[in-house]
Amino acid sequence: MPAKIDKETCTGCESCVSECPTEAISMNSDIAVVDEEACVDCGACVDACPVEAISME
């Protein structure tokens, strides 16, 4: 399953964007958004998020 962003918790720091090896994460209105087609479920973004706003379900 692709990474899920908790929009209430995301601070828009962009830490996850640079960590994603497939460039599946972008920013939209200062909130991270995951392209589910491009996400390879690696979990790099989960480890990169300082506020724990990303999960792998």
C-alpha positions in Angstrom: 0.0 0.0 0.0 1.3 3.5 -0.8 2.3 5.9 1.9 -0.5 7.9 3.5 -0.1 11.5 4.6 -2.0 12.8 7.7 -2.9 16.3 6.4 -3.7 17.5 9.9 -0.2 16.6 11.1 1.9 17.5 8.0 3.8 20.8 8.6 4.9 21.2 5.0 8.6 20.9 5.8 9.3 18.9 2.6 11.7 16.4 4.3 9.9 13.5 2.6 10.1 15.0 -0.9 13.8 14.8 -1.1 13.9 11.3 0.5 11.5 9.7 -2.0 13.6 7.6 -4.5 10.8 7.6 -7.0 9.8 11.3 -6.7 6.3 10.1 -5.7 5.8 12.9 -3.2 5.1 16.5 -4.1 3.7 19.5 -2.3 0.2 20.9 -2.7 -0.8 24.0 -0.7 2.1 23.3 1.7 0.9 19.7 2.4 2.7 16.6 1.1 0.8 14.5 -1.5 1.7 11.0 -2.5 1.3 9.8 -6.1 0.0 6.3 -5.4 1.0 5.1 -8.9 4.7 6.1 -8.4 5.0 5.0 -4.7 7.0 1.8 -4.3 6.2 1.3 -0.6 9.8 1.7 0.5 9.1 3.7 3.7 11.9 6.2 3.2 9.4 9.0 3.7 8.1 7.6 7.0 11.6 7.7 8.5 12.2 11.2 7.1 9.1 12.8 8.5 10.0 14.7 11.8 6.3 14.9 12.9 5.3 11.4 12.0 2.7 12.5 9.6 3.3 9.6 7.2 2.4 6.0 7.6 2.4 2.8 5.6 -0.9 1.0 5.9 
